Amino acid sequence: MATAAAVGTGAFDSVEADRTVQVSTAGDADAYLGITGDGEYVTDDSSDSELTIDLGGPTNSNDGEGFNENAVTEVSDVVTITNQGTENVTVSINETDVQSAVDFELSHSDELEPGDSVTLDVTVDDLNDDVDENASETLVIEANSN
């Protein structure tokens, strides 16, 4: 006597299903990674809610118009980065598109617990007159959950 049994493997070639996905976004200051400027070198006046860093621009009422030539200028706490999420994050900055005379650096550890902040400091090295006053570059701030 011979018997045959059909056994299904549960394999399939494709499945298509509609699901609802909702993504909420917020401006830099209110996002899970809060990014705020110091108000002197950083403004948030663009329509896309992104900060603009203007180093050495005419930002004061005392007729100052920029950093000293042939000097190294350090500016602390230009941007504050705050973990407003619920998980620990590691913050990094990508300055590959920034001219070599300008250096951005985190003020301390790049590991942030919820509620913790780190500031971004800037050094402008114009000792060799290497600063391009008309440069417009992009700085990327990234956070990855641990």
DAFEN-V625533 format. One record per residue. N is the residue number from 1. SS is DSSP state (alpha for helix, beta for strand, coil for the rest). Layout:
N:SS
N:SS
//
This chain:
1:coil
2:coil
3:coil
4:coil
5:coil
6:coil
7:coil
8:coil
9:coil
10:coil
11:coil
12:coil
13:coil
14:coil
15:coil
16:coil
17:coil
18:coil
19:coil
20:coil
21:coil
22:coil
23:coil
24:coil
25:coil
26:coil
27:coil
28:coil
29:coil
30:coil
31:coil
32:coil
33:beta
34:beta
35:beta
36:beta
37:beta
38:coil
39:coil
40:coil
41:coil
42:beta
43:beta
44:coil
45:coil
46:coil
47:coil
48:coil
49:coil
50:coil
51:coil
52:beta
53:beta
54:coil
55:coil
56:coil
57:coil
58:coil
59:coil
60:coil
61:coil
62:coil
63:coil
64:coil
65:coil
66:coil
67:coil
68:coil
69:coil
70:coil
71:coil
72:beta
73:beta
74:beta
75:beta
76:beta
77:beta
78:beta
79:beta
80:beta
81:beta
82:beta
83:beta
84:coil
85:coil
86:coil
87:coil
88:coil
89:beta
90:beta
91:beta
92:beta
93:beta
94:beta
95:coil
96:coil
97:coil
98:coil
99:coil
100:coil
101:coil
102:beta
103:beta
104:beta
105:beta
106:beta
107:coil
108:coil
109:coil
110:coil
111:beta
112:beta
113:coil
114:coil
115:coil
116:coil
117:beta
118:beta
119:beta
120:beta
121:beta
122:beta
123:beta
124:beta
125:beta
126:coil
127:coil
128:coil
129:coil
130:coil
131:coil
132:coil
133:coil
134:coil
135:coil
136:coil
137:coil
138:coil
139:coil
140:beta
141:beta
142:beta
143:beta
144:beta
145:beta
146:coil
//
